[in-house]
């Protein structure tokens, strides 16, 4: 197996109402002023107020950048960086799901390394650690609060860039399930399927290890048991808490085993059509695994067992349908005439390298077609 590196934040604080403990710990680290990176919906429903009031109590000043889009862009990074520099912030706190976290990583990295975020597309392009970053999660899906991944849309090229950098690792990840009860059912479903995709892709990845396998299988078990409960009743705190643990363990798995064609292909759909990432993953997941089954049938049998079933692919599809995920890409407005460029870009995506079966462009096109 050779040398293996395992990345995750030095501190992760978990459990209902754990945000208070996190802000107390931040104050003890001596930070003076935070840039809060979030989005307008979270400000509008006053969820961000829970963070700002705790920061004020802890004596930490803050300024808010709420301009993050659902698929964060190069412009979002530049706008946030400008606010950070004007206000001399010494720590970045992202608050939300994967979009604020990914944008915050870009802002924190540029704050110390300079240049343009497009300079860092690919693997480990930065030279210096980013400005200290704390990620407070309000969804249970992306695991961006603890990973070395950031996905940024280059709006000029209509491409989602995969940036993978050890310096993206936050100094602290916070998973407070009480912040997740405000998630609507559709977002709960999409982010939960994103977490399932992370776990399955990490498990079948060519870079998997016994550590990542253990995390992936436990995440799959928990998601199978608790995702539909969380979708059906957002106030179910046990389901919310267990989904927070599940997405974190799926993050531990893919942060170190990487991913595969589901993400490589979903990134292109998101960048090209501005579609929700978790929904794209959910639709593509069974079709990519059907393609992968020629090589990893035994591993997919383990996935089925973790889901309490005999057939992993059919069970994933049934779970998707039961929580309201669209049945195919056609419902999202995807057009077959774009498959050529989507497939070409998917094969260039950093996530494609660890897929268990390497595909030709035509095979990727056929996977897209089967998912319509």
N, C-alpha and C positions, 0 to 999 in steps of 0.2 A: 504493500500500500504506500510505502514511502512516507515522507514528512507531511504531516497534516497540521494546518493552522485553524484554530477555532476562535471566532470573533463573537463577542457580545458585550453589552455595556458592563462596566465594572459594578454598577448598582442598578437593580430593577426593583421597583416598589409596587406591590400588587395588593389587590383586595379592595372591597367597598370602602369608600371614604379615606383612601390612602393618600389623596392629594395633599391633605394637611401635613402629613408626615414628610412628604417630599419637599414642600416649600420650607418647612422648618430646617430640613437638612441643607437645602440650598443656601439659606441665610447663614448657616454655620460655615459654609465654604467661603464667605466673604464677598459674594457678588453684590454689586452696587446698582446696576441698571440693566434690565432685560429688554430685548426686543421680542415681543410676543408675535409669533407668526401664526395666523389663523385665517378663517374665511368669514365672509359677511353673514351667512346663515347662522353660524355659531354665536356671532355677536348679537344678531337680531333676537335670538331666543334666550339671550342673556346667560348662556352657559359659560361664556368667557368670564363673566362676573365672578364665578366661583374661584377662578384662578386669581384674578386681579385683587379681590378682597383678601385672599390669603397672602399674596405677595405684600400688600400694604401692611398687613398685620406683622409680617416678618421683616419689615423695614427695607424691602427691595423696591426700588423705583422701576417703572416700566413705560414702554411706548408700544402701541399696537400697530402692526401691519396686517390688515384684514383683506388684502387684495388677491389672495391665492385663488386660482380657478380650479375646478374639479380635475382637469389635467394640467398641472402647473407648467408655466411657460418660461422661456428665457427672459421675457419682459418682467414676469413676476419676480424672478431672482434679482434682476437689476433694480426694480422698484424697492424691494425690501432692503437690499444692500445700501441704497441711498439713505433710507431712514435710519438704519443701524449706524452708518458713519456720521450722519448729522447729529445723532444723539449720544455718540460715544458709548454705546452699549458694550458691556463686557461678558454677556451671556445671551444665548438665544434660547427661547422656550417655544417650541411648536406645540400647538393645541388643536387637536382634531384627529383626522384620519391620515391616510397616506399622503394626500395632497399637501397639507401644511408641513408634514414631516419632511417630505422630499424637497419642497421649496426651501425649508429652513436649512437643510443640509447644504444646498447650493449656496445659500447666503453665507452661512458660517464658513464654508470652505473658501469662497472668494474673499471673505473678510481678512483672511490670513495669507492666502496664496496669490491673490490678484488675478488679473486676466479676465477672460470671458468663460462662462460656464461650459460653452461648447468645446473649450480646450481640454476638458476633463472627461469627455465621452470615452468609454472603454474601461480598462482595468488599471487601477492604481496610478493615475496620472499626476496626483498632487505630490508636493515635496514636504509640506508642513502640515501639522495637525490643524484641524479647523478650530474656530472659536468654540469654547465649551457650549455644547448643545444638550438640552434636556427636552425629551419628547413626551408629552402628556396625551395619552390615547383617549379618543371618545368613540372609536369604532373597534370592532373585533374582526380584523381581516388582514390588513396589509403587512403588519409586523414591522413597518418602517421605523417604529420607535426603538428598534433594537438592531437594525441591520446595517450592512455596508453598501446597500443599494439605494440609488435615487433615480427616479424616472422623470425626465424633464422633456417637455414638448418644444421642439424647435419650430416655431410657428411659420418661419420662412420656408422650411423644407417640408412641412407637414409630416414630421418624423418624430417619434418618441425616442429619445436618446437614453440608452441604459448606461448609467455611470456607476461603476463598482469600485469602491475605494475604501481601504482600511481606515482612512482618516474620517470617514463618515460616521464611525461608531459613536453614538451619543455617550455622554458621561453618565446619563441616567435615563431609564425608561420608566414611565408611570402608567400602570393599568388599573385604574379605579373604576370598577364596574358601575358605581353609582352615577358616573358621567355618561354611561352608555344607554341609560333607559330612555333618553330623548331620541334615540335613533329610530326613524320610521321603519316599518316592516320591510319595505323594498331595499333600503340601505343595509339593514340587518342581513337580509338574504344575500345580497351581492357581496358584501364584505365577508360573510361566512363562507361562501363558495370560493372566494379568493383564498381564504385560509386553507380550505380543503385542497385547492389546487397546489398551494405551496407544499403541503405535506405529501401529496401524491407524487408531484414532480421531483421533490427532494428524495423520496424513497426509491424511485426508479432511476435516479441520476447516476451517471458513471462516476461521480465524485462522492457518492454516499459513503458513510463510515458507520460502524456500530453505534456511535453516539447520535449521529443524525437519524439513523434508522429508528432508534428507540424513541426519539422525540417525534418523528413523523407518525409512527404507528399510534402512539398515545394521542396525538392531536386528532388523527382520523377517528379514533374511538369516541373522543369527546364531542367532535363536531357531529358525528352520526347520531349521538344521543341527545345533544342539547340545541342544535341549530334550529330545528323546526319549532321547538318550545320557545326559543327566543323570538322567532319571527311571529308566532301566534300570540305571544303575550310579552310585550316589551318590559313589563314590570316584574317579570319572573327573575328575581335576583340571583337565584342559583344558576339558572340557565345563562344569564349575562356573565356571571363570574366564571363559570366553567368555559364559556366561549372565549373569555379574555385569556384564560390559561391555554386554551387550545391554540388560539392564533399566535400566542407567544412561543409555544413549543414548535409550531409549524415554522415560525420565524427562525428559531434556533437551528432547525433542520435545513431550511433552504439558504440561510445566511452562510452556511458552511459547505453545503453540498451543491449549491446553485439550483437551477431550474431546468426548463426544457422548452420544447416547441410551443406548448400552450402559451407561455408568457411571451416568447419571441413573436408569435403570431398575434396575440392580443395587443401587444404594444403597437403593432402596425395599425390595427383597427382603431385603437384609441387615438393615435396620432393623425390618421387619415380622415376619420369621420367624427372625431371628438366624442367617442362613446365611453360609457362607464366600464372601467377596467374589470371589475369583479364579474359583471354580466358576460363580458366577452370570454373571460376565463371559464365560467360555468358552462357556456355553450360549447366551447372548444375542447374541454377536458376529456369527455368520453371519446371523442373522435380521434384525438391525438393518442390516447391510450390504446385504442383499437389498433392504430398503426404500430405502436410500440410493442404490442402483445406478441409480435413475432419473435421478440428477443427477451421480454421480461414477464412472460406469462406466470411464472412462479411468484414473482413479486406482486403481481396484480392479484394473485390468489390470496396473498397475505393481506392486501388492502381490503378484499372482500370479507375476509375473516374479521378484520378490525371493524368493519361496518355491520357485522352480524349477518352476512349474506353469502351467497354462493358465487355471484357474478358481480365483480366490481363495477364494470362499465354500465350495466343495466341499473344497478343500485344508485350510482351517481346520477344517472338520468332521472330516475324516479324521485330522488331527493330534490333535484332542481325543479321538477314539475310541481312537487308538493309545496314549494315555498314561493311559487309564482315567477320563476325565471322564464323569459321567453324561450320558445322551443327551437329557434334557429336564427341565424344571422340575417336572413331575409327580413324578419320582423324589425331589425335594427336599421334597415335601410342600406345594407351592404349590397354592392353591385358586382356581379361576376366579372365585368370588364376590368375591374381593378385588381383581380387576383394576381396577375403577372407581376405588377410592381409590389404588391403586398408580400408575395412569396419571396421575391428577390431580397427585399429589406429584412424579412424575418430571418433569412439565412445569414444575414450579416449581424444580427442582434447577438449580444454577448451571451444571452441565455441559451442559444441554440447549441453551443459547444458541448454541453453536458447532457443533451438528450441521448437516451440509450441507443437509438437507431438514427444514423445520419441519413437525411433524406435528400433527394434531388429536388430541384425547383418544381418540377412537374408533380412530384409526390406531395409537396406542400400545397400546391394548387388543388390537388384532389382532396386533401384534408379540409381545406376551406370549402370546397364544393359540397363535401359530405355534411358539413355543419350548417348549410343553408336552410 
